[in-house]
Amino acid sequence: MDKSHGPIQEEYHAMMNALASGIDQILNGDREGTDRDTCFVLLMTKFGDIKEGRVNYISNGERTDVVKTMEELLRRFKA
């Protein structure tokens, strides 16, 4: 079991990149960079392996913005 915080696990790499590209195209069309309107985050893990496993992450946003977004989401979930 890989618990590192490295890049996306190989088994998910191509799939997550394809999904991210498609999601970004659907949400933002041909706009790029700061011209895009919508940021997204995609998380993937194996069912039943969340506690001890690894969560793979991809986004079209800046990491600092995604961290703030996820912190806010966790606050809402816990409320």
C-alpha positions in Angstrom: 0.0 0.0 0.0 1.5 3.4 -1.1 1.0 6.0 1.6 3.3 8.6 0.1 2.2 12.0 -0.8 3.8 11.8 -4.2 2.2 12.0 -7.7 -1.0 10.3 -8.7 -0.7 6.5 -8.4 0.1 5.0 -11.8 -3.1 3.0 -12.0 -5.1 6.3 -11.9 -2.8 8.6 -13.7 -4.1 8.5 -17.3 -7.7 8.1 -16.2 -7.5 11.2 -13.8 -5.8 13.3 -16.4 -8.4 12.4 -19.0 -11.2 13.1 -16.6 -9.7 16.4 -15.5 -9.3 17.5 -19.1 -12.9 16.6 -19.9 -14.3 18.3 -16.8 -12.3 21.5 -17.4 -13.5 21.5 -21.1 -17.1 21.1 -20.0 -16.9 23.7 -17.2 -14.7 26.3 -18.9 -14.7 25.6 -22.7 -11.6 26.9 -24.4 -10.8 29.5 -21.7 -7.5 29.0 -20.0 -5.7 30.2 -16.9 -7.3 33.2 -15.2 -10.0 33.4 -17.9 -11.6 30.2 -16.6 -14.8 30.7 -14.4 -14.9 27.4 -12.6 -12.4 25.5 -10.5 -12.8 21.8 -9.7 -11.2 19.1 -7.6 -11.3 15.4 -8.3 -10.4 13.0 -5.6 -10.1 9.2 -6.1 -9.5 6.3 -3.8 -10.4 2.7 -3.6 -13.6 1.7 -1.9 -13.0 0.4 1.6 -9.4 1.6 1.6 -9.9 5.3 2.6 -8.7 5.0 6.2 -5.4 3.2 5.4 -5.1 4.0 1.7 -4.2 6.9 -0.4 -6.3 9.6 -1.9 -5.3 10.7 -5.4 -6.0 14.4 -6.3 -6.2 16.5 -9.4 -7.5 20.0 -10.0 -7.5 22.8 -12.4 -6.9 25.3 -9.6 -4.0 26.6 -7.7 -3.1 24.4 -4.7 -3.5 27.2 -2.2 -7.0 28.0 -3.4 -7.9 24.3 -3.4 -6.7 23.9 0.2 -8.8 26.9 1.3 -11.8 25.4 -0.5 -11.3 22.0 1.1 -10.9 23.5 4.6 -14.2 25.4 4.0 -15.9 22.2 2.8 -14.7 20.3 5.9 -16.0 23.1 8.2 -19.4 22.7 6.5 -19.4 18.9 6.7 -18.6 19.1 10.4 -21.2 21.7 11.3 
